[in-house]
Amino acid sequence: MLYMFNVDVGIMLTFDINLGMEQVSVLQENIEKIHKIPVDMQVLLVSGGVTLPANQRVCHFSAGTDTNPIFLYNKEFYHNSNVDIPSELLQVDTGPVASDMNAEVDQCLVLPDAINTVIMRSHLAQRFYEMAQEETQTCERLVHEQHLQHQGYAAVIANMDDTLPTVKANMDQFVQYYHEFLESRKHFLHLAETVGDVANTLATIPLLPMLVDIALQDPHLSVTSLEEFSKKENISLLDWLHLRNSKDSFERLSQMCMRGIQQHSEEIVSSLQAVLNRALTHSLDENMRSIKGLSDRFSGLERLLKEVRNLLQEQTDLAKAFQQNSNRASNLGDVSILPDLCASHRRQLLVMLKNHQKIRDIRRRIIMAKKELIKNIYVRMRWVNGVETEIATVFEKTSMYYNSLKSLKEQLNILQQTHSIPQLYLTAVSEVARRRTFSQAFLLWSSDLACHLCAVHSEEVVRRQNFQSQFEGHMLNFLFPGLEDVPPTFATQAPDLFDTKLPKLCFEDIEMLRMKVPDLALSLSIPDLTSITQFFLSKSITNTLKPKEVASLEERLVEVVAAVGLDSNLDPTLLQPSESQIPSQSTMPSFTHPISSDKGFESETDTEEFEKVGQSPTDLVFEKKDGNNHEPVYSLRKSIMLLRQDLVSLKDLFQLEQNNILQYLSKLIYLYNSEAEQKDQEVCRLKEELATSNSDLQNAQFTIDELEKRMKICLDLETREREERGRLEEQRDVDKGLFEAEKEKIVKELTEQLHHDHRLEIEAVRSRFIRVMATASMERSPSECSLEKIEKPVDPDICEAIAQVKADMIVEKERAVSVERQKWQMKMEQEIHQIKLHTEAEKQIWFNEAMRRILVEKDRQIEGLRDRTLSLEAECQKYQNTINRLTATSGSLGSECSLLERVEALESAKVKLEAELAEARSTPIQHSTPTHQDMSTSIALIQESVSRDAATSPDPVKRSQFKEKLTRSTTSLIQQGKVSVGSCNEGDVVLVVWDETYKNYSILQESTSLYFLHSDCLALMSLPVDSDGSLRRRYSLAEVIEREFCRARKPGNRYNVPEGTKFFRVKVKPLKSLPFNSQSSST
């Protein structure tokens, strides 16, 4: 179900769960259809004040459950002008109304003492219980609804708090926007007032003929307007604007802007800010935001609920008692108990009636509390509605003024563009004329250059191909490498056309506008393009030719330009040199030229044809003056050729030397890179080894911690379970003894009772017999013989009666014993169950406490290891810095030695850490009980399999075999912890043993590391080794004095370990405080 809570009336509404997958608008339509609340009057919120948008899905929000419903509000209740609360809000759903039950109780109280009365009173008690249950559920529902109403009101306050900052930010933005407009208000008024002057100015500005042709091509204009426009003469810019818009557009625009500017003033912003500030002040009223005393009210309601539950429990117990009494009276059928039973029932019925009245009173008080809460929430919801109405009004007005101001600014922007039309029109005309002049000069120069360079490139390529066709395949080809090269193309194609869409305006048009509009002559700035055109003309190759050649070249250029389609875009006069330019070039006082500094066209590899093309006018004039003298020219050219040949040879030599230097340099770089790479590889290898060591250390530590934790938990659990089992067995024995004693006591009492009854029965039979005999003796005289005759026929009856009594007694005894046995058996089972529950609880408590202590201890150990890891990382950083310094300085032997020493120190620290871990691992195993020796052994084997090196570490199988050979006293000392096999620190008592594998004395340790006895201690410990390798004693006890970490540097060493093996060398002294056992070599 989809749950929704109506905060107004305080009831829970349910809908189909499928609506959760629909949009919120669909849910609102269902609410309108079922509960008749219009969609526009519905407000849907979730806890926290988030509004449900109509276009979102309901499942998008984490709400709709019975504990977190969607809150629904009906705005119709708060929009009316009546201040009184609507009556429909006070119609609280109180559920079924229970009667006072006074009449029913009075009728039952006057009934006679009979079985039917008991049954009727039992039914009445059951009704009391059922009504108490319904009343309790109603009270709980009403209290829960009041809590939800409070949550719904808190959601409304949260929604209002979320809305206020947004509204305030929008208001600040609007005020800033409005003030910016007010600051420019005078400027805008001036623009609106001077529109007529702008129109007069536009009427004086003519529309250029080229622009008229463009204006007639406007597709948005009607044919009639275009015909009228084309018939006019001396068309002005204003006429064109009137053609696009109406003639009175300037006046209407001015009037609209004037009205808009006058409508907006400072008072509008002030009034809006005042309304918003008033709404914000109202929203901060703490008397309305929170309901004072509501927490105390809820506490009182919880106390009432607790009292109702207690009364319900009392009614339940009384109803069960009535039912049990009714069933017992019906089964027994004994009317003697009815008076007392009925009297008790009367008193209990009065108690139940009193409880029923109390429950009804509590229900009434809870209903009144809910109605009061509805009234409080109604008043505050009207206040919230008023605040939000003011805020909505401010928001609407702000939006309206903002849109109006935005529209006005667009009109003012058009007005500002209107004022800038004359200036921009003249500037655009000048820019178009400038661009056309530049593009024509640039296209002419680039096309000229492309034509000449294309001819030069093609001629050079053809010449090389002709020579290559003769020289290719010849035996001399080997002596002249590189003859197959071809010069690359450079500027052999004319650039693409540009500025083709510009109007064909020229400087004559600018001069005409300057004469027609003298007031705006300053805006018509004609750019000085002489330098640019002179540059293009001076760079042109035509300047280096004779007048006849220039003329022919110009004709050729015109043909080329016309062929490529540039004739329509170029100025025809641009190709015709001015008359003033030719004599200026012929009458130059010196041989200087604008491109005389560009005589670098020649190079040592240029061809003769390229020299002809690239000659400067200076060279041409020189040839003209001295053309009759050919010998000096020939000699000079020959010298130039020789110089060029020398230059080529020098260049080849320089190139060869440069190649040699580059090869040598590349070789040096390669050697440097290889050395650096080796250093980097060494650094990476050392880093990997260090990381591997750290990883192994962490894995070992983690495995040790896990195994220790599991072992301790198992040990504690098993110990406690064993203790609890023993305690339970003792308790069972005690209970069993008590039960047996109680059973014997009851059997004895029953037996005595039966014997007593039997004696009484016999005495009764005997007295009856005596009376019969006395009666018979009255009829005739008594005699012993006749008495015996009379007694004989009576004996069978007496015996039969006695037998019957005995049988009855035996049956009664067995039945009583069986009943008592069942009773005590059930009692014992209940006691055992209670003891088990108590034991389980205590076991859980002990387990939690043990886990806490273990975690605290492990956290401490982890912190210690973390600190040690940080110190090792610092050492690694130092080590890396050292490597970097070695790499930067190409390395030194001294630094490398110190580096190796640091590596050894780090490895030593690693081994020490491993030893400490092994020591920590062996500690719990020494103190474990014999029951868990298998577990400890498996743990040790697991750890050894993880970290032991088969080549260098001691074999655990050999160690265990050796420990089996130890004397019983030495084994006892190890088991008692007096001899340490888990650590080898200073002051520890250790066992020195002979190791057949390494032919040396070693220290017996439960560790993966090797511990050898220092050779200086052999004489002190009286453990000399004979020259033939035999020994006198197998093992001995000693105390550790010193321990040092060693590494085997040579394969053949005194300890017979492989090269590179790491081990500890231990110094000891004889032990005098413990009993000392030794074993000779013969044993």
C-alpha positions, 0 to 999 in steps of 0.5 A: 500500500501507498501511505499518505497522511492528511495533516489537516484532519490527522488521518492516514490515507492508503492508495494502490501501490502501483501509483508509486510507479506513476507520476505525481500528477496521476496520484493527485488525480486519484486524490481528487477522485476519491477524497474530493480535494481539487488538484490545484488545492493539494500540497504534497510534501515529504519529510524534510519539506521537499515538494513533490513536482507533478512531472516526477515519479512518486517512487523518486522520493523515499516516502509512502510507507506507514512510518514515513508517509507523504504529507497531504494539505488542503489549501481550501481550509486556509483561504477562507476569510473566516477565522474559526476552524472548520467543523469538518477538521474536528471530526476525529475518527475515534473508531467504534464507541464502547458502551459503559457496560454498567447495565450488563454488569448490574444484571450479572451481579444479581444472578443466583449462584449457579453454573450458568451465572459463572458462564455468563460472567465469563463471557462478560469478562471476555467482552471487557477484554475485547473492548479494552483491546480495541480501546488500546489500539484506538489510543495508540493510533490517535497518539501516532496520528498526533506525532505524524501531524507534528512531523507534517507541520515541521515539513511545512516549516522546513519547506518555508525555510527552503523557499525564503532564501531563494526568494530573497536571492531573486529579490537581490538580483532584481534590485541590482538589475533595477538599480543598473537601469536607474543609473542609466535612466537619464541617458536613455531619456536623452536618447528618446528625446533626440530621435528626431535629430537622428532622423534628420541626420539620416535624411542627409546621408545618401545611400550609395548606388552600389548599396541601392542595388543590394537593397533592391534585392531584399526578399522581405520587401514587397514588389510595390515598395521596391518599385517606388524605391527604385523610382526615387532619386537621391535616396537617403539612408532614412528612406531605406529605413522607412522602406523596411519599417513604417514611416512613423517607427521612430516616433513610436519607438521614442514614445514607447521608450519614454513611457517605459522609462517614466513607469519605472522609478525607485518607489517600486523597488522600495515597496517590493523590498518593504513587503518582502522584509515584512514577510521575512519578519513574520516568518521568523516568529518563534511563537508560530514556528514551534508549538510550545509545550508539545514535547510535554504533551507527547510525554503525557500521552505516552504515560497515558498509553502506558497506563492503558497497556497496564489496564489492558494487561489487568483485564486480560489476566482477569478474563483468563481467570474467569475463563479458567474458573468457568471451565473448572466449575463446569468440569467438577460439577461441585455446587458447593464451591459456587457461592465463594466463586460467584462472590469472587466473580462479583468483586472481579467484575466490579474491578473490570468495570472500573478499569473499563471506565478508566480506559474510556476516560483515557481515550476521551482525553487523547481525543481531546488532545488531538482536537487541540492539536488540530486547532493549533496546527490550523492557526499556524497553517493559516499563518504559514499560508499568509506568509507564503501568500505575501512571498508569492505576491512579491515574487509575481510583482518582481517577475512582472517588473523584471519582464517589463524592464527586460522588454524596455531594455530591448527597445532601448537597445534598438533606440541606441542602435538607431543613434549609432546608424550614421556613425556605423554606416560611414565607418562600414563604407570606409572599411569596405573600400579599404578591404577591396584595395588591400585584397586587389593589391594582395591578389595581384602580387600573389598571382604574379609571384605564383606565376613566376615561381611556377615557371622557375620551378617547372623549368628547374624540374625539367632541367634536372629530369633531362640531366637525370635521364642522361646520368642515371645508370652511369658508372659515375652516378656513384660519385655524385649522390643526391642528383635525384632530388627535386626542389619542393614547390613553394608559392606556385599556386595563386591563393583562393579568392576572398572579399568577393561578396563585398560591395564594389565601393571605392575611395571616390564613394568616400569622397562623395559622402564627405562632400554630402555630409560635411558634419560627419567628415571626421567619421570618414577616415580614409586609411593610408594604403600607399605603404601596403600597395607600394610593398606589394608592387615593390616585391613584384618581379615586374619592377626588375624588368625593362619597360618593354618587358614590364609591358609584356609581363603586364599583358601576360598577367592580365591574361592570367588574371582573366583566365583564373577569374580575377578580372572582375574583382581587381581594379583595372587601373592597378595593373597600369603603372603610374607615370610618376613611378617610371621616372622615379625608378630610372632617376634614382640617385643611387642603386638602393631599392626597397628590396635591396636587402633581400639579395639573399635569393642566391645560395651556394646551390642556386642554379644560374636560371634562378640567379637570373630571376632573383637579380636585383635592379642594382645588378641590372643597371650595372650590366646596362652600364658596363655591358661592353666590357665582358671580360671583367664580368666573366672573370668575376663570375668565374671567381664567384663560381670558385668561391661557391665551390669552396663554400660547398666543400667547406659545407660538406666538411662541416656537415661531416664533422657535425655528423661525427659529433652527433654520432659521438654525442648519441653514443655518450647519451646511449651510454648514459641512458644505459647506466641510468637504466641499470641504476633504475633497474637496481632501484626498482629491484631493491624496492620490489624486494623491500615491498615483498618483505613488507608484504610478507611481514604483513601477511605473517602478522595478519595470519598470526593475529587471526590464528591467535584470535581464533585459538584464544576464542576457542580456548575460552569458549571450551573452558567456559563450556566445560565449567558450565557443563560441570556446574550444570551436572553438579546442579543436576545432581543436587536437584536429583538428590532433592527430588529423590529425597522429596519422592522418598518423603512423599512415598513414606507419607503416603505409605504411612497414610495407607497403613493408617487407613488400613488399620482403621478399616481393620478396626472398623471390621473388627468392631462390627464383628464384635457387635455381631458376636455380641448380638449372637451371644444374647440368643444363646450361651457362648462357648469357645467351640461355638465361637470358633464355628461362628468365626469360620464362615466369616473369615472369607468376607473379611479377607476379601474386604482386606484384599480389596482395601489393599488393592485400592491402597496400592492403586492410589499409591501408584497414582499419587506417586505418578502425579508427584513424579510428573510434577517434580519432573516438569519442575526439574525440566523448567529449572534446567531450562532456566539454568541453560538460558542463564548459562547462555547469557553469561557465556555470551557476556564472557565471550563479548568481554573476551573479544573486547580485550582481544581487540584492544590488545591487537589494536595496541600491537597493530599500532606498534607494528604500524609505527615500526612500518612507518620507521621502515618507510622513512628508512626506505625513503632515505635509501631512495634518496641515496639511490637518486643521488648516486644516479645523478652523480653517476655513482661512487663506490663509497656511496654504493657501499653505504647503500649496501649497508643500509640494505643489510640494515633493513634486512636485519630489521626485517629478520628481527621483526620476523623473530618478534612475530615468531616470539609472539606466535609461540607465546600462546602455544606454550601456555595452552592446555594439553587438550589443544596441543594438536591445534597449536601444532597445526597453527605452528605448521601453517605459519612455518609453511607460509614463511619458512625457507626450505634451504635455510630454515630448520626442519620442524620434523627434525626439531620435534624428533630431537625434542622427543629425545630430550630427558623428561626433566628438560621436557618438563622445563620447556612445558612449564615455560622455564626454558624459552623456545619461542624467543631468544632475547637477552636474559632468556633461558634457552636450550643449546643443542647439537645440530647434525645438519650444520655441525654446530651448536644451535639454540632450540627455537620454535622459529623460522630463523637460525640461531647458532652458538657463538664460538667464543662460548664453547669453552665457557659452556664446556661444549668443546668439539673434538678434532675428529668432529665428535662431541662430548655433550648433546645439549645444555641449558644456558642464559642469553647474554647477547644476540647479533644478526649475521649474513653468510658472505662466502659459501664455505663458512664455519656454520656450513650454511649457503651463501647469503643465508641470514642467521643469529649468533648468540652469546650465552653463559652457563645457567646455575639457578635451574637444574642442569641435565646433560647427555653424553655422546654415547647416549 
